[in-house]
Amino acid sequence: MDGFLDREELEERQTEQAELARLQRLEQLNDLRTVLNTVQGRRVLSRIMYICHKDEQSFVPGAADLTAFNEGSRRVGVEISNWIRNDFPDLYIQLLSENLKHVNS
């Protein structure tokens, strides 16, 4: 073997990789759904997004290092929020609603 894959082998590997990626995505969605289907899970994710300051400005005048740190933290919260909102919009609305009730009580 010369180290190169022929066309058929390459297509087979690409198909296997695509299937693995699909299965990993399904597993991630199931994991997230499991967490979001509990009040406790929604509370934890809401708290993480709050700690990350996802809805706050990350810029610190005259402090590029602090701005970068804040933006990195905020980015984590944004990613979590986007993941929930895009894949489970109804549960995202429920999470927000429960959070508002908690903040306003």
N, C-alpha and C positions, 0 to 999 in steps of 0.2 A: 504494500500500500504506500502511496506517495504522500499521504497526509491530506489530500484533497478529497472532497466529497463529490460524487457524481450528482447529477441533477435529481435523480430519484431519491438518493440519500438525503440531500439537502432539503427537498420538499417534505420528506418524512420527518426530519428533525424540526422543521418549521411548524408542521402540523402538531407535533408533540408539544412544542413550546407554547403554541397558541392554546392548546387544550389545558396545559398546566396553568397558564395565566388565567384562563376562564374559570378553572376550579378554584384557584386562589382568590379570585374576585368574588365568587359565590361564597366562599368561606368567610371572607371579610364582611360581606353584606349580612350573612347570618349572625356573625359575632356582633355587629353593630345593632342589628334588629333585636337580638337577645338583650343587650344592654338597654336599648331605648324602650323596650317593653316593660321596664320596671320603673317605678317612681324613683327609686334609689339611683338607678343608672342615669336617668335624665338629670337628677340633681347633681351627680358627680360631673357629668359632662358640662352642665351649665356652670358649675363652679370652676372647672378647668378653663372654660372660655372667659370667665370673669377674671381669673387670675392672670390670664394672658393679655388682658386689656384689649381684647379684639375690637372693641368699638371706640377706642381712644386714639388720640394722635400720638405717634411714636417719636416725633421730632423734638429734640432738646437743643435749643439755640446754643451754638458754640461748643457743642459736645457731640462730635461725630461718633465717638465710641458708644456713648449712651444711647444715641439715636439708633445705631445699628443693633445694639442689644435689645432695646425696646421693640424694634421692628421684627427682630427674630422671634421674640416672645409673642408679639401680636400675630405674626404669620401662622404660628401653631394654632392659635384660637380661630383664625380665619379658615384654615384648612379643615379643622374639625367641624366648624359651622357649615362650610360648603359641602362637606361629605354628607352630613346629616340632611341638610336642606335639599340637596340634589337627589339623594337616594330614598329618603323617607320624609317628604315634605309635610305629611300629616303629623308625624311624630315630632318634627321640628317645631311646628306651630304649637303642639301640645307642650313641648319643652319650654317655649317662650311664654306661653300662657301660665304655666305653673310657676315659672320664675317671676313673672309680674305679680302673681298673687302673693308670693313669698316676700317680695320687695315691698309691696303695698300694705302688708299686714303688720 
